[in-house]
Amino acid sequence: MHHDLTLHGPGVRLEPLDHTRAPALAALVDDELWAGMSSPTPRDVDALRTYVDAALAAPGRLAFTAVDAVSGEVRGSTSFYDHEPGLGRVEIGHTFFGRRWWGTTNNPACKLAMLTHAFETWGLQRVALRADARNTRSTAAIRRLGAVPEGVLRSHRLRPDGTRGDTAYFSILADEWPAVRASLVARLSVADSRR
């Protein structure tokens, strides 16, 4: 859905996703980067625009473009979705970042901004994250955030090639948030001190 929420994290800004970002996002995408997503790899700018259209049309999905806070360089995209304010929960996903940003502070900085908003502004009780169970890079990144593994839902997702896949689920609860937040801040501070 269309929204006007902008979030700020250390070195990163999350801006509402729109069509103007499609060329920069398309330049980041390839099959390996897209592995584990439930839609086909967008192979050109038009396909990425279709992806943006779907993100904007999805009820309750707040999609963002992650950009460098100083240069404005596009790093990737991530979203809030399945937001249920009455139940105090949301999911974070539909996340992809350019290879240049893999293993850097980008993902923890983005997630710190999103988790802070979810717990401290929206006052939610639960934030969930999930990934294709075969996507070890993504599941490891989710674990490093401090999310607790909840289990694997078997045959939960349909892959772009039509095969069935398992989904690994993780969550962070409101009472776990202070420790998770402190860990993310410390992790980002250590990385910043090494520059």
C-alpha positions as CSV (number, residue, x, y, z in Angstrom):
1,M,0.0,0.0,0.0
2,H,1.1,3.6,-0.5
3,H,2.4,5.2,2.7
4,D,4.6,8.1,3.8
5,L,6.6,6.5,6.5
6,T,10.3,7.1,6.5
7,L,12.6,5.3,9.0
8,H,16.2,6.1,9.9
9,G,18.9,3.7,11.1
10,P,22.7,4.1,11.4
11,G,23.9,5.0,7.9
12,V,20.6,4.0,6.3
13,R,17.3,5.5,5.4
14,L,14.1,3.5,4.6
15,E,11.9,5.5,2.2
16,P,8.6,4.5,0.8
17,L,9.1,2.2,-2.2
18,D,7.9,3.7,-5.5
19,H,8.5,3.2,-9.3
20,T,11.3,5.8,-9.4
21,R,13.5,3.2,-7.6
22,A,12.8,0.3,-10.1
23,P,15.9,0.9,-12.3
24,A,18.3,1.0,-9.3
25,L,16.7,-2.0,-7.7
26,A,16.6,-4.0,-10.9
27,A,20.4,-3.4,-11.3
28,L,20.9,-5.3,-8.0
29,V,18.9,-8.4,-8.7
30,D,20.1,-11.8,-10.0
31,D,19.1,-15.4,-9.5
32,E,21.3,-16.0,-6.5
33,L,20.2,-12.8,-4.8
34,W,16.6,-13.6,-5.4
35,A,16.9,-17.3,-4.2
36,G,14.2,-18.1,-1.7
37,M,11.8,-15.5,-2.8
38,S,8.3,-16.7,-3.8
39,S,8.1,-14.8,-7.1
40,P,10.2,-15.2,-10.2
41,T,13.4,-13.2,-10.5
42,P,12.6,-9.8,-12.0
43,R,15.0,-9.8,-14.9
44,D,14.6,-6.2,-16.1
45,V,13.2,-2.8,-15.0
46,D,9.7,-3.6,-16.3
47,A,9.6,-6.8,-14.2
48,L,10.8,-4.8,-11.2
49,R,8.1,-2.3,-11.8
50,T,5.6,-5.1,-11.7
51,Y,7.1,-6.2,-8.4
52,V,6.7,-2.6,-7.1
53,D,3.1,-2.6,-8.3
54,A,2.4,-5.8,-6.4
55,A,4.0,-4.4,-3.2
56,L,2.0,-1.2,-3.4
57,A,-1.2,-3.2,-4.1
58,A,-0.8,-5.5,-1.1
59,P,-3.1,-4.5,1.8
60,G,-1.2,-3.9,5.0
61,R,2.3,-4.1,3.3
62,L,4.5,-1.1,3.9
63,A,7.4,-1.5,1.4
64,F,10.6,0.5,1.6
65,T,13.6,1.3,-0.4
66,A,16.8,1.1,1.6
67,V,19.2,3.9,0.7
68,D,22.5,5.1,2.0
69,A,21.8,7.9,4.4
70,V,24.6,10.1,3.0
71,S,24.8,9.4,-0.7
72,G,21.3,8.2,-1.4
73,E,22.6,5.1,-3.2
74,V,19.9,2.4,-3.4
75,R,20.8,-0.7,-1.3
76,G,17.7,-2.8,-1.7
77,S,14.2,-3.2,-0.3
78,T,12.4,-4.5,2.7
79,S,8.8,-4.4,4.0
80,F,6.4,-4.6,7.0
81,Y,3.5,-6.9,6.1
82,D,0.7,-8.9,7.8
83,H,0.4,-6.0,10.3
84,E,-2.4,-6.8,12.8
85,P,-2.5,-3.9,15.2
86,G,-5.4,-5.4,17.2
87,L,-3.3,-8.6,17.7
88,G,-0.1,-6.7,18.3
89,R,1.9,-8.3,15.6
90,V,3.7,-7.7,12.2
91,E,6.1,-9.5,10.0
92,I,9.2,-8.1,8.3
93,G,10.2,-9.6,5.0
94,H,10.2,-9.3,1.2
95,T,13.8,-8.3,1.9
96,F,16.6,-8.1,-0.7
97,F,19.9,-6.1,-0.7
98,G,22.5,-5.8,-3.3
99,R,25.5,-8.0,-2.9
100,R,27.7,-5.1,-2.0
101,W,25.7,-4.8,1.2
102,W,25.8,-8.5,2.2
103,G,27.6,-9.1,5.4
104,T,27.8,-5.3,6.2
105,T,25.9,-3.3,8.8
106,N,23.1,-2.6,6.3
107,N,20.7,-5.4,7.3
108,P,21.1,-4.9,11.1
109,A,20.7,-1.1,10.6
110,C,17.6,-1.5,8.6
111,K,16.1,-4.0,11.0
112,L,17.0,-1.8,14.0
113,A,15.0,1.0,12.4
114,M,12.1,-1.3,11.7
115,L,12.1,-3.1,15.0
116,T,12.3,0.2,16.9
117,H,9.3,1.4,15.0
118,A,7.3,-1.8,15.5
119,F,7.9,-2.1,19.3
120,E,8.4,1.5,20.4
121,T,6.0,3.5,18.1
122,W,3.4,0.9,17.2
123,G,3.7,-0.8,20.6
124,L,3.5,-4.3,19.1
125,Q,4.1,-7.5,21.1
126,R,5.5,-9.7,18.3
127,V,7.6,-9.2,15.2
128,A,8.1,-12.3,13.0
129,L,10.6,-12.9,10.2
130,R,10.7,-15.9,7.9
131,A,12.8,-17.3,5.1
132,D,12.9,-20.3,2.8
133,A,14.3,-23.0,5.0
134,R,17.0,-23.8,2.3
135,N,18.2,-20.2,2.3
136,T,21.0,-20.6,4.9
137,R,22.3,-17.1,4.2
138,S,19.0,-15.5,5.1
139,T,18.2,-17.7,8.1
140,A,21.7,-17.0,9.5
141,A,21.2,-13.3,9.1
142,I,17.8,-13.5,10.9
143,R,19.4,-15.4,13.8
144,R,22.2,-12.8,14.0
145,L,19.5,-10.2,14.6
146,G,18.6,-12.0,17.8
147,A,15.3,-13.5,16.5
148,V,14.3,-16.8,18.2
149,P,13.7,-19.8,15.9
150,E,10.1,-21.1,16.2
151,G,10.3,-24.0,13.8
152,V,9.7,-25.0,10.2
153,L,6.4,-25.0,8.4
154,R,6.6,-27.9,5.9
155,S,5.4,-27.4,2.3
156,H,4.4,-23.8,3.3
157,R,5.5,-21.9,0.2
158,L,5.3,-22.3,-3.5
159,R,8.5,-21.6,-5.3
160,P,8.6,-19.8,-8.7
161,D,9.4,-23.1,-10.4
162,G,6.2,-24.6,-9.0
163,T,7.8,-26.9,-6.3
164,R,6.8,-26.7,-2.7
165,G,9.2,-25.3,-0.1
166,D,9.5,-25.2,3.7
167,T,9.5,-21.9,5.7
168,A,11.7,-21.3,8.7
169,Y,9.9,-19.0,11.2
170,F,11.6,-16.7,13.7
171,S,10.2,-14.0,16.1
172,I,11.2,-11.3,18.6
173,L,8.7,-10.6,21.4
174,A,8.3,-7.3,23.2
175,D,9.9,-8.5,26.4
176,E,12.9,-9.7,24.3
177,W,13.2,-6.4,22.5
178,P,15.4,-4.5,25.0
179,A,18.1,-7.2,24.8
180,V,17.8,-7.5,21.1
181,R,18.0,-3.7,20.7
182,A,21.1,-3.5,22.9
183,S,22.8,-6.3,20.9
184,L,22.1,-4.6,17.6
185,V,23.3,-1.2,18.8
186,A,26.5,-2.8,20.2
187,R,27.0,-4.7,16.9
188,L,26.6,-1.5,14.9
189,S,28.9,0.4,17.3
190,V,31.7,-2.1,17.0
191,A,31.4,-2.0,13.2
192,D,31.4,1.8,13.2
193,S,34.6,1.9,15.4
194,R,36.4,-0.3,12.9
195,R,36.0,2.2,10.1
